[in-house]
């Protein structure tokens, strides 16, 4: 199956980057917030290092094909007792070796080598030539025929690293998906908290007006003095609620600053985009189809490919180790090095050999249990994929129900606010003619504050339900204009020295 090299992210957004000055409030569109998170969020940036590290693993494992140069030299000077009957005569010898070879592994599993060996020997023994040079130029090959045969077994480490890199890309995409969803939710949460703060501010202003009117009416003798206490308590309660609301806004501003890595010197963030109230219909079948291609499921499928690959290779390792060995040499020997070389390249003294090596451990328990463990891992990963797919289908259905309920909640909240506003106007009129107390008016005004909060939460809840649906179907990145290009991790790897 063809797999892409590596896909990473870039942001193509319609609006230009928002400029700001330290100490001033920053007006922040939603798409700009998403761009900043994708480019600057520390968790996202840290996740990019994982596929870059796997790129290093791939290149490291490809080094199995690098030619290997071996040089060996040795000088020996020995004087030993003679075993001959000639008393007082010792064996004296001098030898010098200079051997070299270049070897390389091939995708079939074969190892081929070219050797150029030189030796010099000098001895006082009467049984051999006293001084001579000997040279050998040859080639050899060892080819596995059963165990470790073929490209798949030879490149197992390369392919595992490559598939691991693709899996890490999917983890990165999942991190992007989670981060973009978090940005949307936190962005709209700041919007809702600021709206609720405004509601609390209006409520406090109204409570203070009621207090002022009540004081005037008590002074005029229209109301008892007790009504001033009720009005003052109502105003103080709303003042506390406003303080809490403003603190929640500031806390949420800090949450967004950290998420988007905005300079702490920016005094405030102002949301620009409002959550949608538009009805959006979601198809269950289409949503499930998209969800089955989510990054977390694709990651597990890459892990399944790794397990299946390892199972096939471990299966081949249960076979006996049978190797073909072959070599051919040109040799020479003479008292001078030049004549020795001349004889070597006359092709008059060839040496060649061919044979087989066979090894097989009785029981072969190590290879058998590696294979069984790999089979178990493959079956486990397949079950995990099924679990993810069934879980994704349930998440899609739950997200669709949340969208449907969220849209209905907006209508209910709108009607609830309208009723609460009309009810407050009625109680104010009743209070003016003495048919309702100040406490009654404040209680009804509290109901209006709750109705406004319900309306704000309903709209934001609907936006969050849409975010959740697009997240569980895996289409959120595309909807928000986050696209991917090839090679960002490779660039990170290449730039590291």
Buried (B, 14 or more C-beta within 10 A) or exposed (E): EEEEEBBBBEBEBEEEEBEBEEEEEBEBBBBBBBBBBBBEBEEBBEBBBBBBBBBEBBEEBBEBEEEEEEEEEEEEEEEEEBEEEEEEEEBBBBBBBBBBBBBBBEEBBBBBBBBBBBBBBBBBEEEEEEEBBBBBBBBBBBBBBBBBBBEBBBBBBBBBBBBBBBBBBBBBBBBBBBBBBBBBBBBBBBBBBBBBBBBBBBBBEBBBEBBEBBBEBBEEEEBEEEBBEBBBBBBEBBBEBBEEBBEBBEEBBEBBBEBBBBEEEBEBBEBBBEBEEEEEEBEEEEBBEBBBEBBBBBBBBBBBBBBBBBBBBBBBBBBEBBBBEBBBBBBBBBEEBEEBBEBBEEEEEEEEEEEEEEEEEEEBEEBEEBBEEBBEBBEEBBEBBEEBBEBBBEBBBBBBBBBBEBBEBBEEBBEBBEEBEEBBEEBBEBBEEEEBBBBBBBBBBBBBBBBBBBBBBBBBBBBBBBBBBBBBBBBBBEEBBBEBEEBBBBBBBEEEE
